[in-house]
Amino acid sequence: MALFVDQAKIEVKAGDGGDGKVSFHREKYVAAGGPDGGDGGRGGSVVFVADPGMHTLLDFQYHRKFLAENGQPGGPSRMGGKAGQDLTIKVPPGTLVKDGESGLILADLTNEALPQVLFRGGRGGWGNAHFANPVRQAPRFANPGQKGKRARLVLELRSIADVGLVGFPNVGKSTMLSVLTAARPKIANYHFTTLTPNLGVVRAYGDGFVLADIPGLIEGASEGAGLGHTFLRHIERTRLLVHVVDVSGSEGRDPVKDVHAINLELSRYGALSARPQLLCANKTDLPGADENLLRLKEAFPGLEIYPACAAIHEGLEPLVARCAELLKSLPPIESFVDDLPEEIPADPSQFRVFRQNDWYVVEGPLVEGLLRRVDLDDDESLAYFEGVLRRSGVIDALRQKGAKDGVSVRLGEIEFDFVD
């Protein structure tokens, strides 16, 4: 049996765009061929898709870095560079993708038919053919490709199920799952036999629904005790809860207190106690069950209670019928897609301006990319470089920092006097 892992940290990077090409047409008997440098190819994007054949994040324990392919540089004769291949990352359905720094939900992979592009590859740079005009007929510079975004991500699996079985350990949840579905969870008479959520499909009255056996909770689970937060998150997507209790109190527990205790833990973890709930009074074949069943009905008059004995397959049919009936009117499985931003910026911080002694310094991806391709000995290239700085807001940022005519500015290896 594969190890169940429901959380993983990974690092991804979209592909860099290829650089534009500086090239001039060369042909016999053509004395002055014009610029013909091609554009660089777009970098590969990072794409996530839900794979119904996956049930755990175990693969990401050993493979943590994912790099999309870079775009190829442009070539002569206006030849465009080849685009980088997209990187497709497969995850189990129900996986949340979160930003590792802010915790922002970037994607909710609940539908295997809908791949989600999280980070688009960098744009390819323009070749020098793009920069030719009647005044500048032979540009000797090109654009660099845009860098692809790098990000640290947290993958968090939250099981997708219509009905969740909750309750203290050893109350019979796994037995119920094995009786009602084709699932075959490990069953034994000791606490925490179930250490992973088990899912099965219940076929009832022409309709089917997914039933999840959530590992046993204990008091303090909402604060991390026992299995704590590790599996409380798997309840969040369920539409209906079936609270299973040992009505016989065979282990010396009070079933009334157990119901109160579990509901308290659910309320402390995202108000899960407000989720529609049915109570299954299991193990009715044991001594003490009849008296405790009466106490449960008195203590919870507004809660639907279904006596059952999962071990001998008794009393489960009315419970299943009621679940199927309620699910027809309950809202669909909870999705976290609404928390997503409309678009993930490729690079949110292009540059920054700051004072360093008597200098005004400009740093950032925008400046670094331009410096790789600027020709310091070419007036046209420098003029284009200055135009990019103006259009991108660098000149305005220098003014806001207090730059006046004649002050010294440094951009990487370039140093010049500011002229407003």
C-alpha positions as CSV (number, residue, x, y, z in Angstrom):
1,M,0.0,0.0,0.0
2,A,1.4,3.4,-1.1
3,L,2.3,5.9,1.6
4,F,-0.4,8.6,1.8
5,V,0.9,12.2,1.6
6,D,-1.5,15.1,1.6
7,Q,0.9,18.1,1.7
8,A,4.0,18.9,-0.2
9,K,6.3,21.9,-1.0
10,I,7.7,22.3,-4.5
11,E,9.5,24.9,-6.6
12,V,8.4,25.8,-10.1
13,K,9.8,28.1,-12.8
14,A,8.2,29.1,-16.1
15,G,10.6,29.1,-19.1
16,D,12.5,32.2,-20.1
17,G,11.8,33.8,-23.4
18,G,14.5,33.5,-26.1
19,D,16.6,36.6,-27.0
20,G,15.9,38.5,-30.1
21,K,18.7,38.2,-32.8
22,V,20.9,41.0,-34.1
23,S,21.5,40.1,-37.8
24,F,21.8,41.8,-41.2
25,H,20.8,40.4,-44.5
26,R,23.8,39.0,-46.4
27,E,23.5,38.1,-50.0
28,K,25.7,38.1,-53.0
29,Y,25.3,41.3,-55.1
30,V,23.3,42.9,-52.3
31,A,25.5,45.7,-51.0
32,A,23.4,46.9,-48.0
33,G,21.1,44.2,-46.7
34,G,18.7,45.4,-44.0
35,P,18.3,44.1,-40.5
36,D,16.7,40.6,-40.4
37,G,17.1,39.4,-36.9
38,G,14.3,37.1,-35.8
39,D,12.3,37.1,-32.5
40,G,13.0,34.8,-29.7
41,G,10.5,32.0,-28.8
42,R,8.2,32.2,-25.8
43,G,9.2,30.2,-22.8
44,G,7.1,27.2,-21.7
45,S,4.3,27.8,-19.2
46,V,3.7,25.9,-15.9
47,V,0.3,24.0,-16.2
48,F,-1.4,22.1,-13.4
49,V,-4.0,19.4,-14.2
50,A,-6.0,17.0,-11.9
51,D,-5.3,13.3,-12.7
52,P,-8.1,11.0,-11.4
53,G,-5.5,8.2,-11.3
54,M,-3.6,9.9,-8.5
55,H,-4.7,9.7,-4.8
56,T,-1.7,11.1,-2.9
57,L,1.1,13.7,-3.2
58,L,3.7,11.1,-2.5
59,D,5.5,11.7,-5.9
60,F,6.3,15.3,-4.7
61,Q,8.3,14.1,-1.7
62,Y,11.1,13.0,-4.0
63,H,10.7,15.4,-7.0
64,R,10.5,19.0,-5.8
65,K,11.9,21.2,-8.6
66,F,10.0,21.7,-11.9
67,L,11.4,23.8,-14.7
68,A,9.6,24.6,-17.9
69,E,11.6,24.7,-21.1
70,N,13.2,28.0,-22.2
71,G,12.4,29.5,-25.6
72,Q,15.1,29.4,-28.2
73,P,16.8,32.6,-29.5
74,G,15.8,34.2,-32.8
75,G,17.9,33.5,-35.9
76,P,18.9,35.4,-39.0
77,S,16.6,35.9,-42.0
78,R,13.8,36.8,-39.6
79,M,13.7,33.2,-38.3
80,G,11.8,33.0,-35.0
81,G,13.1,30.9,-32.1
82,K,11.3,27.7,-31.2
83,A,8.9,28.1,-28.2
84,G,9.7,26.2,-25.1
85,Q,7.6,23.2,-24.2
86,D,5.0,23.7,-21.5
87,L,5.5,21.9,-18.2
88,T,2.4,19.9,-17.1
89,I,2.3,18.9,-13.4
90,K,-0.3,16.2,-12.6
91,V,-1.9,16.2,-9.1
92,P,-4.8,14.3,-7.4
93,P,-8.3,15.8,-7.8
94,G,-9.0,18.1,-4.8
95,T,-5.5,19.6,-4.6
96,L,-5.1,23.2,-3.7
97,V,-2.0,25.1,-5.0
98,K,-0.9,27.8,-2.6
99,D,1.8,30.5,-2.9
100,G,4.5,29.4,-0.5
101,E,5.2,33.0,0.7
102,S,1.7,34.6,1.1
103,G,-0.5,31.5,1.4
104,L,-2.7,32.8,-1.4
105,I,-4.7,30.1,-3.2
106,L,-3.5,30.0,-6.8
107,A,-5.5,27.0,-8.1
108,D,-8.1,24.5,-7.0
109,L,-7.8,21.4,-9.0
110,T,-11.2,19.8,-8.7
111,N,-11.9,19.0,-12.4
112,E,-9.6,16.7,-14.4
113,A,-11.0,18.2,-17.6
114,L,-9.7,21.8,-16.9
115,P,-6.0,22.3,-16.9
116,Q,-4.9,25.6,-15.2
117,V,-2.0,27.7,-16.5
118,L,-0.5,29.2,-13.3
119,F,2.7,30.8,-14.7
120,R,3.0,31.7,-18.4
121,G,6.4,31.5,-20.0
122,G,8.4,34.7,-20.6
123,R,7.8,36.5,-23.9
124,G,10.5,36.2,-26.6
125,G,12.6,39.2,-27.3
126,W,12.3,41.2,-30.5
127,G,15.0,40.8,-33.1
128,N,16.6,44.0,-34.6
129,A,14.3,43.8,-37.6
130,H,11.6,45.2,-35.3
131,F,13.5,48.3,-34.5
132,A,14.2,49.5,-38.1
133,N,12.5,52.7,-39.2
134,P,13.2,55.5,-41.8
135,V,15.6,57.3,-39.3
136,R,17.2,54.2,-37.7
137,Q,17.8,51.9,-40.7
138,A,20.4,49.6,-39.2
139,P,19.7,49.0,-35.5
140,R,22.5,47.0,-33.9
141,F,20.5,45.8,-30.9
142,A,17.7,43.5,-30.0
143,N,15.4,42.8,-27.1
144,P,16.3,40.1,-24.5
145,G,13.7,37.5,-23.7
146,Q,11.5,38.0,-20.7
147,K,12.4,35.9,-17.6
148,G,9.9,33.3,-16.5
149,K,8.6,33.5,-13.0
150,R,10.0,31.3,-10.3
151,A,7.8,30.4,-7.3
152,R,7.7,28.2,-4.2
153,L,4.4,26.5,-3.9
154,V,2.5,24.4,-1.3
155,L,0.3,21.6,-2.6
156,E,-2.5,20.6,-0.2
157,L,-4.8,17.7,-0.9
158,R,-8.4,18.0,0.4
159,S,-10.4,14.9,-0.5
160,I,-13.4,15.3,-2.7
161,A,-16.4,13.5,-1.2
162,D,-20.1,14.1,-0.9
163,V,-20.5,12.5,2.6
164,G,-17.9,12.4,5.3
165,L,-17.9,9.9,8.2
166,V,-16.6,11.6,11.4
167,G,-16.2,10.5,15.0
168,F,-13.8,9.2,17.6
169,P,-11.4,6.4,16.8
170,N,-12.8,2.8,16.8
171,V,-16.5,3.7,16.5
172,G,-17.0,1.7,13.3
173,K,-16.5,4.2,10.4
174,S,-14.2,2.0,8.4
175,T,-16.6,-1.0,8.8
176,M,-19.4,1.2,7.5
177,L,-17.3,2.2,4.5
178,S,-16.5,-1.4,3.7
179,V,-20.1,-2.5,4.0
180,L,-21.6,0.4,1.9
181,T,-18.9,0.6,-0.8
182,A,-16.4,-1.5,-2.6
183,A,-13.6,0.1,-0.6
184,R,-11.5,-2.2,1.6
185,P,-9.9,-0.1,4.3
186,K,-7.8,-1.7,7.0
187,I,-10.0,-2.6,10.0
188,A,-8.8,-3.6,13.4
189,N,-10.0,-3.2,17.0
190,Y,-7.6,-0.6,18.1
191,H,-7.4,3.2,17.9
192,F,-6.0,4.9,14.8
193,T,-6.2,1.9,12.6
194,T,-7.2,4.4,9.9
195,L,-4.4,6.9,9.2
196,T,-5.5,8.1,5.8
197,P,-8.8,9.2,4.3
198,N,-10.5,6.3,2.5
199,L,-13.0,6.9,-0.3
200,G,-15.7,4.7,-1.8
201,V,-18.8,5.1,-4.0
202,V,-22.2,4.2,-2.6
203,R,-24.7,3.0,-5.2
204,A,-28.2,3.8,-4.0
205,Y,-31.6,4.3,-5.6
206,G,-30.1,4.8,-9.1
207,D,-27.8,7.5,-7.8
208,G,-24.3,7.3,-6.5
209,F,-22.3,9.4,-4.0
210,V,-18.8,9.4,-2.7
211,L,-18.4,8.5,0.9
212,A,-15.2,9.3,2.8
213,D,-13.9,7.7,6.0
214,I,-12.1,10.5,7.8
215,P,-9.5,9.3,10.4
216,G,-10.7,9.4,13.9
217,L,-10.7,12.7,15.7
218,I,-9.9,13.4,19.3
219,E,-10.4,16.3,21.7
220,G,-8.0,19.1,20.8
221,A,-7.8,18.1,17.1
222,S,-8.6,21.7,16.0
223,E,-5.4,22.8,17.9
224,G,-3.3,20.0,16.3
225,A,-3.7,17.2,18.8
226,G,-3.7,13.7,17.5
227,L,-4.1,13.7,13.7
228,G,-5.4,17.3,14.1
229,H,-5.2,19.6,11.2
230,T,-3.7,16.9,9.1
231,F,-7.1,15.4,8.3
232,L,-9.6,18.0,9.5
233,R,-8.9,19.7,6.1
234,H,-10.4,16.6,4.3
235,I,-13.8,17.4,5.8
236,E,-13.9,20.9,4.3
237,R,-15.2,19.8,0.9
238,T,-17.9,17.4,2.1
239,R,-21.5,18.4,1.6
240,L,-22.9,16.3,4.4
241,L,-21.4,14.8,7.6
242,V,-22.5,11.5,9.2
243,H,-21.3,11.5,12.8
244,V,-20.7,7.9,13.9
245,V,-20.8,7.2,17.6
246,D,-20.4,4.1,19.6
247,V,-23.8,4.1,21.2
248,S,-22.9,1.2,23.5
249,G,-20.1,3.0,25.2
250,S,-18.1,-0.2,24.9
251,E,-14.8,1.5,25.6
252,G,-16.0,3.3,28.7
253,R,-16.9,6.5,26.7
254,D,-20.1,8.5,27.0
255,P,-21.7,8.8,23.5
256,V,-23.5,12.0,24.5
257,K,-20.2,13.7,25.5
258,D,-18.5,12.3,22.4
259,V,-21.0,14.0,20.1
260,H,-20.5,17.3,22.0
261,A,-16.7,16.9,21.9
262,I,-16.5,16.2,18.2
263,N,-18.8,19.0,17.3
264,L,-16.8,21.4,19.4
265,E,-13.6,20.5,17.4
266,L,-15.5,20.9,14.1
267,S,-16.7,24.4,15.1
268,R,-13.2,25.5,16.0
269,Y,-11.9,24.5,12.5
270,G,-13.7,26.7,10.1
271,A,-17.2,26.3,11.6
272,L,-17.6,22.8,10.2
273,S,-20.3,22.1,12.8
274,A,-22.7,24.1,10.7
275,R,-22.4,21.5,7.9
276,P,-25.6,19.4,7.6
277,Q,-25.2,16.4,9.8
278,L,-26.8,13.0,10.5
279,L,-26.0,10.9,13.6
280,C,-25.4,7.2,13.2
281,A,-25.7,5.4,16.6
282,N,-23.5,2.4,15.8
283,K,-22.9,-0.9,17.7
284,T,-26.6,-1.3,18.8
285,D,-26.0,-5.0,19.3
286,L,-23.8,-4.4,22.4
287,P,-25.1,-4.0,26.0
288,G,-26.0,-0.5,27.1
289,A,-26.9,0.6,23.6
290,D,-30.7,1.0,24.2
291,E,-30.2,3.2,27.3
292,N,-27.7,5.4,25.6
293,L,-29.8,5.7,22.4
294,L,-32.6,7.2,24.5
295,R,-30.1,9.7,26.1
296,L,-28.9,10.7,22.6
297,K,-32.4,11.5,21.5
298,E,-33.1,13.6,24.6
299,A,-29.8,15.4,24.3
300,F,-30.1,16.2,20.6
301,P,-33.8,16.5,19.8
302,G,-33.1,18.4,16.5
303,L,-30.6,15.9,15.1
304,E,-31.7,12.9,13.0
305,I,-30.5,9.7,14.6
306,Y,-30.2,6.4,12.8
307,P,-29.5,3.3,15.0
308,A,-27.3,0.8,13.2
309,C,-24.9,-2.1,13.5
310,A,-22.4,-1.9,10.7
311,A,-20.7,-5.2,11.7
312,I,-23.8,-7.3,10.9
313,H,-25.1,-4.9,8.1
314,E,-28.2,-3.8,10.1
315,G,-29.9,-0.3,10.0
316,L,-27.7,1.2,7.3
317,E,-30.3,1.3,4.5
318,P,-32.4,4.1,6.0
319,L,-29.3,6.1,6.6
320,V,-28.1,5.7,3.0
321,A,-31.5,6.6,1.7
322,R,-31.6,9.8,3.8
323,C,-28.1,10.8,2.6
324,A,-29.1,10.3,-1.0
325,E,-32.2,12.4,-0.5
326,L,-30.4,15.3,1.2
327,L,-27.6,15.4,-1.4
328,K,-30.2,16.3,-4.1
329,S,-30.9,19.6,-2.4
330,L,-27.5,20.5,-1.0
331,P,-25.0,22.8,-2.8
332,P,-22.2,21.2,-4.8
333,I,-18.8,20.3,-3.4
334,E,-17.1,23.3,-2.0
335,S,-14.5,24.9,-4.3
336,F,-11.9,27.5,-3.5
337,V,-11.6,28.9,-7.0
338,D,-13.2,32.2,-6.1
339,D,-10.1,33.1,-4.1
340,L,-8.0,33.1,-7.2
341,P,-6.7,36.3,-8.7
342,E,-7.8,36.9,-12.3
343,E,-4.2,36.7,-13.6
344,I,-0.9,35.9,-12.0
345,P,1.6,38.7,-13.0
346,A,4.7,37.4,-14.8
347,D,7.0,39.7,-12.8
348,P,5.4,42.0,-10.2
349,S,8.6,43.9,-9.5
350,Q,10.4,45.1,-12.6
351,F,12.7,47.6,-11.0
352,R,13.4,49.7,-7.9
353,V,15.1,53.0,-7.4
354,F,17.1,54.0,-4.2
355,R,19.8,56.4,-3.0
356,Q,23.3,55.1,-2.3
357,N,25.5,57.9,-1.0
358,D,25.5,60.5,-3.9
359,W,24.2,58.1,-6.5
360,Y,20.7,57.2,-7.6
361,V,20.7,53.4,-8.3
362,V,18.2,51.5,-10.5
363,E,18.0,47.7,-10.1
364,G,15.6,45.0,-11.2
365,P,14.8,42.5,-13.9
366,L,13.9,45.2,-16.4
367,V,17.3,46.9,-16.2
368,E,19.2,43.6,-16.0
369,G,17.5,42.3,-19.2
370,L,18.2,45.5,-21.2
371,L,21.9,45.6,-20.0
372,R,22.5,42.2,-21.5
373,R,21.8,43.5,-25.0
374,V,22.6,47.2,-25.0
375,D,25.6,48.3,-27.0
376,L,27.4,51.0,-25.0
377,D,29.3,52.2,-28.2
378,D,26.2,52.5,-30.3
379,D,24.2,55.8,-30.2
380,E,21.0,54.3,-31.6
381,S,21.1,51.4,-29.0
382,L,21.6,53.9,-26.2
383,A,18.7,56.0,-27.5
384,Y,16.4,53.0,-27.5
385,F,17.6,52.1,-24.0
386,E,16.6,55.6,-22.8
387,G,13.2,55.3,-24.5
388,V,12.5,52.0,-22.7
389,L,13.4,53.6,-19.3
390,R,11.0,56.5,-20.0
391,R,8.1,54.3,-21.1
392,S,8.5,51.8,-18.2
393,G,8.4,54.6,-15.6
394,V,12.1,54.5,-14.5
395,I,12.6,58.2,-15.3
396,D,9.4,59.2,-13.4
397,A,10.6,57.0,-10.4
398,L,13.9,58.9,-10.4
399,R,12.1,62.2,-10.3
400,Q,10.0,61.0,-7.4
401,K,13.1,60.0,-5.5
402,G,14.4,63.6,-5.9
403,A,16.7,63.3,-8.9
404,K,17.5,66.7,-10.4
405,D,19.5,67.7,-13.5
406,G,23.2,66.7,-13.1
407,V,22.8,64.1,-10.4
408,S,24.6,60.8,-11.0
409,V,22.6,57.6,-11.9
410,R,23.9,54.1,-12.0
411,L,22.2,51.2,-13.9
412,G,24.4,48.2,-13.6
413,E,27.6,49.0,-15.5
414,I,26.1,52.2,-17.0
415,E,26.7,55.5,-15.2
416,F,25.4,58.8,-16.5
417,D,24.2,62.3,-15.4
418,F,20.5,62.7,-15.1
419,V,18.9,65.2,-17.5
420,D,15.2,66.0,-16.8
